[in-house]
């Protein structure tokens, strides 16, 4: 272990809850969630959220959420761009794995989204992980197969059929989000 790692403070939820602004906490290390996402990022998030919302309208137990706090451990709190949650959230934050997470890449988050969060979400066995690139206008869909994420589809203009609990399905047309 390097000396730099030894002297870094290790923060927990009790610290994080008192901070001003938006922060993620990954293995006790804080990450500022600023500046605000650019308009294209927000447009994609809104459009994709709308697609999932409409597709899940008949599902009683699965709902779409824009960024909310997802507390995985006392020192891991993330704010995915979009989530599909099957079940009832009883606290101020999500404290159980969602069925799907979407991260929309930005220059400041791409490395974290593709590596740290990818690994965290895989460990949590979150069924679907979508990585959206506003620059290339592509979506990558990963699903858990035999305990690890495997890329199922990538592209710009395609429809994908998601299957959640209780026979809840959602056919999402990704050409509609650009």
N, C-alpha and C positions, 0 to 999 in steps of 0.2 A: 504494500500500500504506500502510495506516495505521501510525502509530508503535506502537500497541498490538500489532499483529501482528508487527512487527519484533523486539520485545523478548521475545516468548513463546519459551520453550525449545522445541526440536524434539527429541522423544524417538524412539528406535528400539527394535527388539526387544532389543538388548543391555541397554538400560536397563530395559525393561518386564519382562524375565524375572526381575529381582531385586526387584521390588516385592512387598509383602505385600498380600493381599486380591485382589479381582477387579477388573481394569481392562481397558478396551478402549483401543486406540490408533488414532486416525483422523487421518491426515496429520500424525503426530507430536504430536498433542494428546491427553493422557490423559483418559479419562472413567471415573469410579468406577462400578462396577456394584453399588452398595449404596444403600439397604438391600436385603435379600433380597426377592424378589417376594412379593406377597400370596398367600394361599391359593388364591384363584380362578385366578390366573395359573398357579400350580403344578398345579392340578387340570386345567386346560385343556391344559397342556404334557404331562402324563402321559397324559391321554385321547387326545390327538392322536398322541403317540408310539406308544401302543398300537395305534391304528387303522393307522398306517403300518407298524408292525412286523408285524401280522397280514397286511396286504395284500401285504407284500413277502416273506412267508415262503418262497415258492418261488423267489425270485430269489437266485441264488448270489452275485452281484457287488454288489448294492445293499443297504445296511444303514441303519437309522435310528439317529441319535445325539441324545441330549440335548445341552445346551450344551457345546461343546468349543472350544478355541482354533483359529481359522482365520486363519493368517498369509497375508495377501495380498501385502504388500510389507514391507520392513524397518520401515516406519513406519505400517503398517496391520494391526492384529490385532483381530479382532472375535470375539464369542462369541454366535452366534445361539442362539435358544431351542431350535430343533430343526433337524436337517439330515438329508437323505438323501444318502448318499455312495455312489457307484458306483466301486469300486476299493479298493485296499488303502492304509491310512494307515501309512506307514513311520516317521514321526517322532512326537515328543511332541505335535504339532499337525498340523492339516490344512494342506497346502501346495499344494493344487490345488482348483479350483472344484467344489463339490458339485453334485448335480443339482437340489436343492431346498433352500430355506431358509425357515424360519418365524420371524417375529418377533411376539411377543405384546406388544401395546402396554401401557404403563403411563404415568402422567402424566409421569414423569421421562425416559422414552425415546421417546415418541411422535414428537416432532419429528425426532429423530435417525433413528429407524426409517423414517419416511416420506420423508426428504430425503437425508441423508448416506449412510445405508446403502442406500437405494433406488438411488442413483446408483452407489455402489461395486459393488453386486451386478449392476446392469445392465452396467457396464463389464466385469465379469468374465464376462458372458454366462451367468449361472446361469439355467438353463432356467425354473425356477419360483421365484417369490417370493410367499409367503403372508403377509399382514398380518392378524392376528387382534385384534379389539377385544373384550376381556372386558366392557366397559361396555355396548356395544350388542349383544353376542353375535353379531357378524358376522365373516365371513371374506371377504377380498378375494384373489382368485387372479390373479396377473400371470404372463404367459409372454413369453418373448423371441420377437418376430416381427420379422424384418428388422432385427435388432440392437438393438431397443428393447423395453422392457416395455409390454405392452398388457393392460389389464384384461380378463380372460376371463369371470369370474363373481364375483358378490358375493351374500352372503345368509347365512342362519342354518341352514337345513335343506335340504341338497341333497347329492347324491353327485357327485363329480368323478372322472373317469378320468385318471390320470396315466400318462404313457408315458416310461419311462427307457430306457437302453441295453439291447442284447441282448434285445429283445422283452420286457423286464421292465415289467409294468404294475401299477398299484395303484388300485383303486376305493375311495375314501375317502368315508364317509358322515359329513358334518359335523354332522348333528343329534345324533350320539353323543358329541360333545365337551363339551356344555354340561351 
